[in-house]
Amino acid sequence: MPALVVFNRRWRIGSDDLVIPGIVEVFLRAGWLGLTTAIFIQHESDTSRCSSGSHLLRLFLLGSLVLLGVTLIITVMLVVHSSRGTVVITLPRKHVPALIVTRVVFGIPEIMWNVIGSIWILTGQIECEPDTALPILMKALVIYTWVAVALILLGILLLFDPMKRPSRQGVVDGGVLGSHYIQLWEKRCRLLCCVRSHDDNISEAFKNVADVFASLFEDLDLVASDLAAALVLLRLKRKYEEQREESFRKIDRHLPISRSLTASIGTLQDEGGLPYQQSPRPEWMKVGSAYHFMKFAMASYGWPWFMYRNICQGCCSLKSHLQCCSCCRSPPSYVMQDNCCLCHTAALKAVTGLSEENITYITFHNKIYEVPFFVAIDDETQHVVLAIRGTLSLHDAITDLNAQCTSVDCEGLPIGCMAHKGMVEAARSVLIRLDETRALSEALSRSGYGLVITGHSLGAGTAVVLAALLRPRYPNLKCFAFSPPGGLCSREFSQATQCFVMSVVVGDDLVPRLSMNSLHDLRHKIKCVLDTCPQPKYRVLAQGCWYMLFGISESSLHSASLDSPAQDRPLLEGGGNSYTYPSPPSVQESVDDVRVTFSEPNPQCPQVPRHTETPLFLPGRILYCFPNLPEEDRLEGSVGEWEFTWGEPKEFSQILISPFMMRHHFPPVVLSALRDAAVQAADPS
């Protein structure tokens, strides 16, 4: 931090990122130098026995020793200078760019010399007696040389940024991001997804995603290792807050237990709060029902998650449901775009226990804004189930990342309801497909059952919007949203869904806490924690690896409490959504005291980050499942029962840095948590 600038180009590393790679290169070159020296000294007498090219051999070895020695010295100097300073204090590392240029200058003749030596050795211009060890050592030296050069060139290729970045001056003018920077992110997204189509819908989707990324990084000059170091520090501080709260609770047992300690490292608060005059929960919102319909949400993923959950016996379980070589014969009329053996359909039957007669429609068609789903009749609960698949492809990821707000206008919703654009578009595409095929209406008329809409992750968000769109037709429908995205519904929309949507959040799951507002809050905390970190980055990253392997020690927690002085200045202060960004570097700000508040948008304030003008929340009534074991036991692989409680959207408005933030989003983990919670809910004691 900031990114390294060499040869008038920005690179994907900082000037303090060369410590660990430099140490690796030092050891590599030390071995390289040792082998060359051994050949030159120990086999000096053997060189005279070469039938041809003995002088070329001595010249090559001597030249290699000189070049290796010089580059080794430069690399050591580079490591020393790169290890100085802290993440934000870069002045002690001012000589790093010059050392890199010097290293490259000596690298070019080094590669040329190795090419010449390889030609001499491999073309027979240097031939030695086969009864000596010299020929083998020389070939080993050539291979070792090119492996080392290949590794160095690979590192350069990975760090090279082929796309020209705009300069920081002129990027932001009056709070408006330059179009050049948005185009840069659009090119990156297209390159990642291997998409060259210029279809209007696809182009709009990529531009929206680029706009989201640009709004997050427009004035944030960080590299990947800076983010990794910040996450390590934030995790350390959160762990310290957890331990401190636990110690306070031991003193005063009447203190409330914060679920998953969402209050640590500052609290993202809704200034006005969602004005919940909550009516009694509908009778159908039960843990057992959520567990039952989670099976349908997980079945919508097809075989990938089924095989993940049943690694050993998965193939045997699917065998009875597979229809091999169905591409050579007519597949069932209700299945659309499954693979040759109908593996997705087989997994769906295995997970839900449904027979072929109970499945009325399945489509695995997947594009941007178009998600797979299926319609089935569940005789056990007497419901027709519409299950929508979550994220499982790059197309789904682009739909997820279209995080701008768009209006949701339909009968029964208050005026001004807003929702996640990607999921609104996905819900509309599902509705169009249902109307075209009449799959849902025919299943309902045939069975006479009620309607349940469900999904996980992207599928959950799509299911909520689709339920709102279908509710005028089916007023008694129910929606089970498992791990829905936190940036889904506006305040009015979230309140309107309380009577027909039940959301489920598990543990430290990242996705239900993910929104543009929480991302900007995390972005600010990252800047704060890096500003106040007194350690060099390589040491923070090394400590992060140690914590990952052996856990966080007491001494580390104590140092986390002393790293930054306390200041009490909110990120957002005053009226409206007005952002007050950090003070100049002279002001040291503690992450522990960052407080973020959101209130009604203020159109007269131009400093509000784009896409945060309308705060988005989780939908419906929220069931929160959390483990009753301490983190240390969970890290050791112990499996304990999950407990549950009912929460409010504002309790999930902050991203938690945790080793379980991704794992708790996995469908099998959600299913396991709901199973334990259902058993607990059914226990009269």
N, C-alpha and C positions, 0 to 999 in steps of 0.2 A: 504494500500500500504506500504510494500509488503503484500502478503498473510500470514495469521497467521499460525505458525508452532507449533503444540502441539502434544505430543505423537509421535514425529518423523514423523509426517505426515502433509502435507499442507492441509489447509481447504479453503472453498470457501468464507471466510470472512477475513477482516483485523482486526488488534488489536483495531481499533477505530470504529468497527461496533457493539460493544456490548452496546452502550449507550442506544439507544431506546429500544431494547429487554430487557436490564437489568432493565430499568425503569418500563416496563410493568410487568416484573417478581416481582419487588419490590412491586408494588401495589397488584399483585395477592397473593404474600406471606403475605402481610400485612392483607388482608382479611382472608386468611387462618389462620394466627396466631390469628386474632381477634375472629374468630368463635371458635377456640380451647380454647382460654382463657375464652371466655364467657361460654362455656360448663363446663370448669374446675372450674370456680369461682361461677357463678350464680347458677349452678345446683349441687354444691357440696353435698348438703343435699339429692338430688335425687339419687346420686350414692349409698348411703347406703340402699336405698329401692329396689335396684336390687335384684332379687331372686337368681341370681348366677353371679359370675364373677365381683363383685364390685371392688375387688382389681386389677383385670386385666384391668378394665376400667380406674381406676386412674393411673395405670402404663402406659397404652397406651397414655393417655392424657398428662401425665408429660413428657414422652419420646418425644412425638410430639412437645411439647412446646420447649424443649431443642434443638432438631434438627432444628425446624423452625427458632428459634432465631439465631442459629449459621449461617445457610445458608443465612438468611436475611442480616446479617452483612457482610458476604463474598460477596453477590451480590451487596450491596451498595458500598463496596470497589472496586469491579470490574467496576461498572459504573463510579466511580470517576476517576480511573486510565485510563479507556478507553477514557474518554473525554479530556485527556491531549494531548498536541502537535498539530500538523497539519497532513495533509494527508501524507506528505513525512518525517516529523520529528517524528520518532518513538521512540526515546530514552526515553522521559517521560513516555512511555507506556511499558517499559521493564519488569515490574512486572505482566503484564496481563497474559502471559502463566502460570506463577506459581499460580496465583489466580484461573485460570480455572482448573488447576490440583487439587488444594485444594477443589474447589467447587465440582468436580467430586468425590473426595475421600469421602466427606460428603454426596454426593448424593446417593451413593450405600447403606449405612446403612439406609438412609431415605426411600428408596424404599422398602428395606427389612422390615423395621419397619411397613410401611403402609400395606404390604402384611400380616404380622402377625396380625395387628389390624383388617384388613378387615375379615380375617378368624375368629377371635374371635367374631366379631359382627354379621357377616352374617351366621355363623354356629350355633348360639344359645349359645355359651359359655358365652356370656354376655347377660343377659335377665333382663330388667327393667320393672317396672309397666307401663302398657299401658296408664294409666290416666295422666302420666307426659309427658312433651315435650321432655324428654331426648331421647327416641327411635328415634323420627323423626330427632332431631338434630344430633344424631350419624350417621344415614343413610345419611343425607345431608353432613356431614363431610367426609364420605367415598367417596361419589360421587365427591365432590369438590376436594378431594385429588387426585383421579385418573384422573380427567379432567386436573388438573394442571400438573401431571406427564406426561400425554399423550401429552400435548402441548409442554413440554420441550423435550420429546423424538422425537416428530415430527420435532422440530427445529433442533435437532442434525442430524436427518436423512436427512433433506434438505441440510444441510451444509457439510455433509460428502462426500468426494470425493472417490468413491470406486476404481478409477483407479490410479495406482501408477504413479506419475509424475517424470520425470527425474530431477536430480539436475541441477541447473543453470550452474555449471561448467561442461564443456564437452558437453553441448547442442549445442553450436555454435562453430565450429572449422574452423577458416579461412573463416567465412561467410557462411558455409554450415550447414544446420540444421540437427541434429541427427535424424536418422530414427525412434528412439523410440518416439520422440515427434509427428511425423507425424502419427505413428500408434495409438497414444493416441487419436488424433482428428478423425481418421478413425473409431475407436471403438465408439466414442461419436456419430458420425453422423449415424452410423448403428443402434445404440441403439435408437436414436431419431426417425428414420424412420422405426424401427422394421423390418429391412432387414437382413436376414441371408444368402441370396443367394451368391454364389461365381462365378456367371457368369462373364466372362471376361469383358464385357462392363460395368456391374454394379460395379465390383471391381475397374476398372479404374476410373469410375466417382467418387466413394467415395474417392479414393486416391488423385484425383485431388482436391476435395473439402478440404480434410484434409491438403493438401499442401498449399492451399490458406489461411486457418485459421492459420496454423503453421507459415507462413511467416509474418502474421500480429502480432502474439503474441509471437514469439520466444524469444524475449528479453524484453518483457513487462510484468512485474510482477504486474498486477493489478487484483482487484476483481470487481464484478459487481457494488458494491456501489461506487467504485472509478470512474467508467465510468459515472454513474448517476450524481455524484457530478461535474465531468468535464463538462458534457453537460449543467448542470445548469449554471456554470460559463461562458461557451462559449455563451450560450443564453443571459446572462446578458451583456456580452461585445458587442455582436452584436446589442442588443437593444440600447446600449449606442451609438454605431457608427451610427445607424439609426437616433437617435435624434440629434446627432451632425451635421450630414449632412443636416437634415431638418432645423436646426437653421442657418447653413451657407447659405442655399438656400433662406431663408427669407431675409438675408442681400443682397445677390447677386442673383437676380432672373434669371440671365443668366447661372447659373450653370446647367449642364446637370443632368437629373434625372436618377439615376442608377436603372435599372429594378430590383426590389426586393432587391436592395442594395447588389448586389453580390460582391461588393468590400470590404465589411466589414470584419474585423478580418483577414486581410491579403488577398492577391490575389494570386491564383494559376495561374501563367502566363505560356504561351507557348513561350519560348525564341525566337524561330524563327517565331512564329505564324503560323497558317495555312495560307499559302501564297494565300489568297483569291483575285484573280482577278475575282470577281464574275460577271458572265454574267447575263443579265436580267433574272428574274424569269420566268419560263414557265407560259403561260396563265392559265393553268389548276390548278395551285397552288392557290386556293382561299379558304377563310375562310368558305364560305357556303358549298363548296364541302367537306371540312374536317369535318364539322358538320354532313353532310349527311352520310359519310362513318364511322364516329365514332359509329353510331347506329349499323352497322354491326360488328364492333370490340367488342362492348359491348354485342351484341346478342350471340357472340361465347362463352360467359361464361355460357349460359344457365339460369336456374332458380335462382341460388343464388343471383346474382346482381339484377335480375329483382324483386325478392321479397324484397330485401333491399331497392330498389327505390320505390316500391309500397307495403308498409307494410300492409295497410288497405284493399285495393281492389285488391291485387295481385292475390289471388286465384280466384276471380270472373273473372278477366281479362284472366286468363289461362284456365278457364273452357271450353270455346268453342273450344280450340285447343288441349285439352287432349284426349288421346285414352287409356282409362282405360283397364287394364288387357291385354295389347298388348303382354305380355310374353306368354299368353295362345293361341295367334293366331299369324299369320304371320305379323311381322311389315313391314312398307314400305321398299321397296328394297333399297332406298337411305339412310336409317338411319342405322348406325352401333354403337352398344353398348350403346344405350340410356337405361334409366331405364324402369320399368314396364309400367308406364303411359306416357312415352315419354315426361317427364316434360321439359327436355332441349330443345327439338324440339319445344314444345309449346311456351316456352319463346322466342325462336328465332323468331318464326312467329309473336308473339305479339309485339316484339321490332321493327322489320324491316317492318312489314306489308306485308311480302311476302306470296304468295299463295303456295300451295303444288306443283303446276306445275313449279314454279320458282326455287325450291330447287332441285339441281341435285345430291348432295352428302353431307352427314354429317357423321363424325366419332368422337366419344367421347373416343376412345382408348387412354389411357394415361399411359405411362411408362417414365422412365428416357430417355431423348433425343427424346421422342415421344409425341407430343402435339396434342390435338384435333383441328379440323378445319372443315370448310364447304365451299362448292362452290354453289353459287346462281346466278341467272340471275336478274339483276336490270333493269327493263324496264324504270324506271323513268330517269335514267342517261345513259341508253344504254351501260351498262358495265356488264361483268361477274366479280363477286366479290369473291375473295378468302380471307376469314377471318380466322385468326389463334388465338386461345385462349391464354390468358396470364396465369400468375401463379395462380393456384387454388388448388394445392395439394403438398404434400411433394416431390413427384417425380419431379414436376415442379421446386420446390425450389432447388433440387440437380442440375438440369439442369442450373438454374440461377447461382449457386455458382461455376460452372466449368468455372472460369473466366480467365483461361490461354488463351494465344493467339494461334491461329492456322491459317495456310495459307488458302486463298480463291483463287483458281486458276480457272478461266473460261474466255471465250472469251469476250473481251470488257473491262476487268479490267487491270490496270497497273500491272506490275510484282512486287511481294513483298507485295501484299495486305494481311493484317492480320485482324482477327476478333475474337470475343468472342467464345471460343471453344464450350461451351454448345449450343449456338444458331446456330452455323454452323452445328453441328451434328443434331439438331432439324430440320433445314431447309433441310438437305439432306434426313432425314427420311420422311418429307412431300413430297419432290420431288419423292422419290421412290414410295410412296403410290399413288401419282397422275399418275405416269407412269403405275403402275400396273392396276389401275382402269380406266384410260383414262377419268376420270370425267371432268378434266379441258379442254382437247382438244375437247371432244364431246360437252361441253357447248359452247365453242367458235365457233365451226363449225356450231352448230345448230342456234345460235343467230346472228352471224356475228358482235357481239359487240367487244369493246375493253376490256382490262384486267386491273382490279384494285386489288392490294394485300394490305391487311390492317391487323392491329392487335394492341393490347395494351400491354405494358410492355414486358414480355417475348415474347408475340405474335408479338409485334412491331419489336423487334430485329430479330426474326426468319423471319418475313416478308421482312425485308431489305435484308438479306442474300439470301433468296429465290428469291427475285426480281432480284438480281444480277445474280443468276444462271439461271433464266428463260429468261433474257433479250436477249440473242442471238436468242432464238426462237421467242420472242414477243418484238420487238424493241420499240414499242410504249406503253408498259405497264407503269402503274403509281403505286406508293406505298405511302400509308398514314400510317405513323408510329406514334402512339399516346403514349406519355410517354416512349420512348425507353430508354434502359439503357445507361448511359453515357460512360461506358467502352465497346463500341461495335465495332467501326471501327478504323483501323489505319489511319494515315494521308492521305495516298494515296487513301484508300478505301472511306474515308469520302468525299474527293474531287470528286471522280468518281461518287458518288451517287447524286450530286447536281442537275442533270438534270432529275432524275426520282424518287426522294424520297422527300416527304414533312413530316418533323417531327413536332410534337406539344408538347410543354412543358407548364405546367400550374403551376403558382405561385411558391411556395417553394418546389415543388415535389422533393423528395429525389432521386428517381431512375435515372432520367436523369443526375444527378450530381454524380452518383455513379460509381467509377472505382477504380482499384487498386491504381492508383496514388493519387486520392483524398482521399482514405482511409488511405494511408500512411501519407498524409498531415494532415488529421484529427488526426491520431495517434500521430504525433509530437505535434500538438496543445494541445492535451489532456495532454501530459507529461509536456508541458510548463505551462499550466494553473494550474495544480496541484502543480508544483514546486513553483509557485509564490503566491499561495493562503495562506493568513495568518490565515485563520479560520479553526477550526476543522471541520471534515467532517459532523458530525451530525447537525451542525448549517447550513451548506450549503444545506444539504438535506431538513431540515425543511424550509429553505427559499424557496427552489424549490417548495415544497408543497404549501406554502403561495402564491407564484407567480402564480401557476396554478389555485388557487381558486380566488384570488383577483387582479391579475396583478402585474406588476413591478412598484414599487414606485420610485419617483424622488431621494430619499436618497440612494436607492440601486444602481441606475444608477451612482450617484456621486461617491459612493464607488468603483464601477467597474472601474472608470477612474483613481483611485488612488492606486489600489491594486498592480500594477506591474510597475517597472521602465522601461523606454524605452531603448531597445538595438536594434541595427540594424544589425543583423547577419542572413543571409538567411539559411534556412534548406539545400538547395542545392546551392552550390557555386562552382565556377570554371567551367571548361568545362565538357561537357557530363552530364550524369545522376548521377554524383557522389553525394551521400548523405553525408552531414556533420551532424552527430548527435549532440544532445545537449551537451554543455560543462558540466563539473562537477557541482554538486549542488551549489557550491559557486557562480556560475554565474547565476544571476537571469535574465530571458529573458521574454520579453513582448510578449504576443500573438498578440498584435496589430501590431507588426513590423515583424512578420514572413512573409517572401516572399519565394515562391517556384517557381523555374523555371525548365522547362524540355527542353532538346534539344536532339540532336542526341545521340543515345546510344554510350557509350565508352567501347569497349570490354576489354580494359586494366585496367578498374577500378572494382575491385571485391566487392566494398561496396554497389553497387546498390541493393536494395531489390528485391527479386525475383518477377517476373510477372509485373515489372514496366519498364522493358527495352524498351518496345514499348508502348508509350502513346496511349491510345484509346480515341475516341471522338464520339460525336453524329453524325448521318448520315444526309446527304441531307441539304435542306434549312429548317430553324427552325422558326416556328411561336411560339411566346411566349405570352401567355395570363396571365395577372396579374390583381388582384383586385384593384379597384380605391378607396377603403375605407381604412382608417387606421386600424391597427391591433385591437385596442380597440373596434371599432365598430363591427369588424368581430367576436371577442370573445363573444360579447353580442348576437350573433346570427343574426345580420342584414345581409341581402342578397343584395348586390349591383351589379351593372353591372361590367362585366369584360372588360378590355381594352386589346389591342393586339399590337404587334410590331414584326418586324423581327429581329432575333438575329444571332449570330455566335457561333460555338461550344466552343470557348475559354471563352465565358461569362457564361458557365455552368460547369466549371471545378472545382468548390469548393462546398463542402457540406454545406448547410445552416442549422443552428440549429434553428428550428422554431416549434411552436405548430401545424403548418399546413403541416409539411414536409411529413407526411403519408397521411393525408386527401386529399391533392391536387393530390394524385396519384389515388384515387378511380375513376373508370370509370364514375359513375354518376356525379361527380364533373367536370371531363374533358368534359363531354357532356354538362353540364350546362354552363361552361365557353365558349365553342365553340358556343353555342346557342346565348349567349349575344354578343360575338364578331361578329358573323354573322349578327346580327341585326345592330350592330354598323357599320360594313363594308358596309351594304346595304343602310345606311342612307346617302343621298347625302351631308348633312350638316357636 
